Amino acid sequence: MTATELECLTTRIRACRVCVEAPRGRPMPHEPRPVVVSSATARILIAGQAPGTKVHATGIPFNDASGDRLRDWLGVSREEFYDAAKFAIVPMGFCFPGQDAKGGDLPPRRECAPLWRQPLIELMPQIDLVLTIGLYAQQWHLREACGASLGETVRNWRAIFDRPAQPRTIPLPHPSWRNTAWLKKNPWFEAELLPVLKSEIRDRIA
């Protein structure tokens, strides 16, 4: 029954037009195209921010350079990454929110998470590892454990991962190439966090 309910809810999300018909703030600057991968079997949830331009054009999550970097962090192939039996992918905002005057992506739309997120998460009780990518996902999933900044939260990844709370959570920076400077300034991320991340991923999808 849960799988049927999950399928029905996912269908409703993919047909959602709330950001156009009843927006919270400025209306969506283009037609909505919700992108979400739910799963009744995956143990890993990737909680990102919102689709970018390439993802909006293709309807495939992380189908861009950021996705390539993320898959490298996880130590998985494209085939493994897009296997819904292995990974659920649920961003904080399901549609591309548009861009600001400088060409950067706007924050996730405010309509998505309050309306859809909790019911969707509850229908995937088998999830036992959540990867929170970016500040918005960390604030929603970690609540009081979230630090004052993304950098502070990610630096505290070990304490967050070792909490008794379930599912276990690993906070990550966004894999955008805009964060290359941050990664260079924080070599511990690659040396300490990524080996643990890859091991946890492999344990769950092997």
Secondary structure, 3 states (H helix, E strand, C coil): CHHHHHHHHHHHHHCCCHHHHCCCCCCCCCCCCCCCECCCCCCEEEECCCCCHHHHHHCCCCCCHHHHHHHHHHCCCHHHHCCCCCEEECCCCCCCCCECCCCCECCCCCCHHHHHHHHHHHCCCCCCEEEEECHHHHHHHHHHHCCCCHHHHHHCHHHHHCCCCCCEEEEECCCCHHHHHHHHHCCHHHHHHHHHHHHHHHHHHC
